[in-house]
Structure formats: structure tokens, C-alpha cells
Amino acid sequence: MENLRVVICGFESYDGVDVNPSRLVAETIADEGIKVDNESVSVTSVLLPLSFAHAWPTLHRVLDDVQPQMVLATGLKTHARTIALERCATNIIDASRPDADNAQPKDTRIVDNGPAAYWTGLPLKAVSKRFAQHDIPVTFSSDAGTFVCNSLFYELLDWTAHHEHAYAGFVSFPHVDKPVGYTKGMKLDLMVDAARDIITTALEYNRHAA
């Protein structure tokens, strides 16, 4: 088995959020590791500032160093009731609030002359089937909004478009143990299980498709 390398990233902090699943899941996955067919996978975690100017350059430096086959980006979707698998990233920034640098760009392209959108590199149907086996609630999300999460996701997919053997996706988590509507909130352990399922399913899927 070839030396499989995975990068998982999360954001450092969100205003008003005491328990940040994006950070905790990324750190936990890197600490506990991943195995595919009983073979260990090299996992690197990176924490990113919630910043339009600095999130992607921070991740980009790690990608250049690690040269991973797979990248899983994670974020927090405050109104989510389930794990949200993001289908695509759009080439637009239209911030409804300032980022960590107090920047609030409006109606701005992320990559000049880039395509209007990129589709995720993850096998979402295969992931959802794995989730069903483990009783993990999931939805497919049409986009990751127009804030830093989407901007990072677009830059990441633009990077994979120029790296033939790399693929990437984005998953949004709900709040940890915080009721939203009729739901009780989600346990952090379940979010960690979800991230592990996404990574192992994608690695298995792409290996068999090669």
C-alpha cells in the first residue's frame, strides 16, 4: 500500500462559540490516527484563522509541505442540525460580518477568471451510506455560504484542480450539545466518527477507482 497522506483542517475560533467542533475534530483525528485495511495513514492537522487573507495561505503552506492525496476541511454551521456534506464551493465572497481581521469584503471574486464553482472531490453517496451504517445523521448542503468557509473551500478545490492525484472536500458541523430547533445538538464523539468515516470512505473509494 502506498504511503497515504491526509490533511485535515479546522478553524481556530468563532466568536461566541465556547466549544469549537471544527478545531476539536481536526485535532482528535490527527491524535488518534486513521487506518485503512489495517494500514496506518499519515494525518496532519492544521488550525486556520477565520480570516479571508490568512486562512488559505496557512493551509497552502502545509499542502506544499505534505503533498497529501486527500484534504478534509471542516467548519461550523451554526444553524445545522446534522453533519452537512458540502457539495460545492462558489467563486464569491459576500461577507455578512467581519472576519478575524475585521475585514468584510462584499461581492468579490475569490479567484479572478476562475470557474463559477467547483464540485467537491468526495464520494458523497458512499459517505452517506457509511454514515447510515453508523447512525450518523447527515444532509447534503448545496454550498458553504459566502464567508471564510466557502472561500477556503474554493481555494482548496482550485488547488486540487491543478494537482492530479489530490482530492478534497468540506464538512460542516453543528454546535456541540446545543439544541437547534427540535434537535438536541450533537455529541463531539459522533462528529469525530463522522470525520473518520469521511476520510476512510474517500480513501477506499479512490483507491478502488484508480
VENGI-V390620 format. One record per residue. SS is DSSP state (helix for helix, strand for strand, loop for the rest). Layout:
# VENGI-V390620
SS  SS
This chain:
# VENGI-V390620
loop  loop  loop  loop  strand  strand  strand  strand  strand  strand  strand  loop  loop  loop  loop  loop  loop  loop  loop  loop  helix  helix  helix  helix  helix  helix  helix  helix  helix  helix  helix  helix  loop  strand  strand  strand  loop  loop  strand  strand  strand  strand  strand  strand  strand  strand  strand  strand  loop  loop  loop  loop  loop  loop  helix  helix  helix  helix  helix  helix  helix  helix  helix  helix  helix  helix  loop  loop  loop  strand  strand  strand  strand  strand  strand  strand  loop  loop  loop  loop  loop  loop  strand  strand  strand  strand  loop  strand  strand  strand  loop  loop  strand  loop  loop  loop  loop  loop  loop  loop  loop  loop  loop  loop  loop  loop  loop  strand  loop  loop  loop  loop  loop  loop  loop  loop  strand  strand  strand  loop  loop  loop  loop  helix  helix  helix  helix  helix  helix  helix  helix  helix  helix  loop  loop  loop  loop  strand  strand  strand  strand  loop  loop  loop  loop  loop  loop  helix  helix  helix  helix  helix  helix  helix  helix  helix  helix  helix  helix  helix  helix  loop  loop  loop  loop  loop  strand  strand  strand  strand  strand  strand  strand  loop  loop  strand  loop  loop  loop  strand  loop  loop  strand  loop  loop  strand  loop  helix  helix  helix  helix  helix  helix  helix  helix  helix  helix  helix  helix  helix  helix  helix  helix  helix  helix  helix  helix  helix  helix  loop
